[in-house]
Amino acid sequence: MWMLPGQNQSWVSEFILLGFSSDPTSNRLLFIAFLLLYLSSVLGNGLIVILICLDVHLHTPMYFFLCILSLLDVGNVSTTVPQMLVHLLTQPQTISFAGCWLQMYMFGALGLTECIFFVVMAYDRYVAICYPLRYTVILSWDLCTWLAAGTWACGFFFSLIHTFFTMSLPYCGPNLVNHYFCEGPSVRSLACMDTYLIEMVDLVISVFMVAAPLSLILASYIRIAQAILKIKSIQARYKALSTCASHLTVVTFFYAPGTYIYMRPNSSYSPEQDKQISLFYNVFTALLNPVVYSLRNKDIKEAFLKVMGRGRVAW
């Protein structure tokens, strides 16, 4: 019998997150490893934000979008990892129903925002390479602001739908979530009713927020590739390819695991595999972004050296 959201009553007041291991020694080693990864992610992305804010030469649409991407990554990893670190050292590993609701919503909102935001960044590269002389005219600051605001609004709206439907399911026990945070499919698998309707809602959201953006990104890069092939200068062609390579690398590592997690039926749910995949696109992708964009980016390197030079002079 189907029950509409809001008509059921949840008997579970909290969830227990099983995490990765029940062995205290393993958990202490994992704590050190994940703490280093988390600090590296936050510091790396934070450094990019600071450099872009301080260096006026980086006040362009491309770096404005990169700054927002770094903020999204910091928010995304901070939604899950701090709690995971606490649970690695303490017992019991519980999270309240309201806390689970909020964590699922924020993780989904920031993740979906990032999905759409990659389209904006692809559009930025498309305009920069295909219409270089009109780049700053087409991508005015007003348009950049509206694009950024629109992606955030869409991400938070669709995450609200996903979280509302998932957390409105009846949860009558057990309350053991085989994950390190409250991710939708992991929590949904505990519902004591058929979740087919909710799976269809998630599939529709995934089509709009994952498949459609990915298609737009591919379309943008097909046009970009056509434009690059027309460039006669090898040096200019290499520079154009280099600016796109960073974006394509991050997009691939973000979309591939996310698509697998959210665009497959509940029947193929595999807890242990899902934890590893979620860890990859939640933690490692956030760490990858500053590495890819800084090591391959001459402007970021120059801004860093300039700031360090100022620091030495002040000292």
Secondary structure as the mmCIF struct_conf table of DSSP 4:
data_model
#
loop_
_struct_conf.conf_type_id
_struct_conf.id
_struct_conf.beg_label_comp_id
_struct_conf.beg_label_asym_id
_struct_conf.beg_label_seq_id
_struct_conf.end_label_comp_id
_struct_conf.end_label_asym_id
_struct_conf.end_label_seq_id
TURN_TY1_P TURN_TY1_P1 PRO A 5 GLY A 6
BEND BEND1 GLN A 7 ASN A 8
STRN STRN1 GLU A 14 LEU A 17
BEND BEND2 PHE A 20 PHE A 20
BEND BEND3 SER A 22 SER A 22
HELX_RH_AL_P HELX_RH_AL_P1 PRO A 24 LEU A 54
HELX_RH_3T_P HELX_RH_3T_P1 VAL A 56 LEU A 58
BEND BEND4 THR A 60 THR A 60
HELX_RH_AL_P HELX_RH_AL_P2 PRO A 61 LEU A 89
BEND BEND5 THR A 90 GLN A 91
STRN STRN2 THR A 94 SER A 96
HELX_RH_AL_P HELX_RH_AL_P3 PHE A 97 CYS A 130
BEND BEND6 TYR A 131 TYR A 131
HELX_RH_3T_P HELX_RH_3T_P2 PRO A 132 ARG A 134
HELX_RH_AL_P HELX_RH_AL_P4 TYR A 135 ILE A 138
BEND BEND7 LEU A 139 LEU A 139
HELX_RH_AL_P HELX_RH_AL_P5 TRP A 141 MET A 167
TURN_TY1_P TURN_TY1_P2 SER A 168 SER A 168
BEND BEND8 LEU A 169 LEU A 169
BEND BEND9 GLY A 173 GLY A 173
STRN STRN3 LEU A 176 VAL A 177
BEND BEND10 ASN A 178 PHE A 181
HELX_RH_AL_P HELX_RH_AL_P6 GLY A 184 ARG A 188
TURN_TY1_P TURN_TY1_P3 SER A 189 LEU A 190
BEND BEND11 CYS A 192 MET A 193
HELX_RH_AL_P HELX_RH_AL_P7 TYR A 196 SER A 206
HELX_RH_PI_P HELX_RH_PI_P1 VAL A 207 ALA A 211
HELX_RH_AL_P HELX_RH_AL_P8 ALA A 212 LEU A 229
TURN_TY1_P TURN_TY1_P4 LYS A 230 LYS A 230
HELX_RH_AL_P HELX_RH_AL_P9 ILE A 234 TYR A 262
BEND BEND12 MET A 263 ARG A 264
HELX_RH_3T_P HELX_RH_3T_P3 ASN A 266 SER A 268
HELX_RH_AL_P HELX_RH_AL_P10 PRO A 271 LEU A 279
HELX_RH_PI_P HELX_RH_PI_P2 PHE A 280 PHE A 284
HELX_RH_AL_P HELX_RH_AL_P11 THR A 285 LEU A 295
TURN_TY1_P TURN_TY1_P5 ARG A 296 ARG A 296
HELX_RH_AL_P HELX_RH_AL_P12 LYS A 298 ALA A 314
#
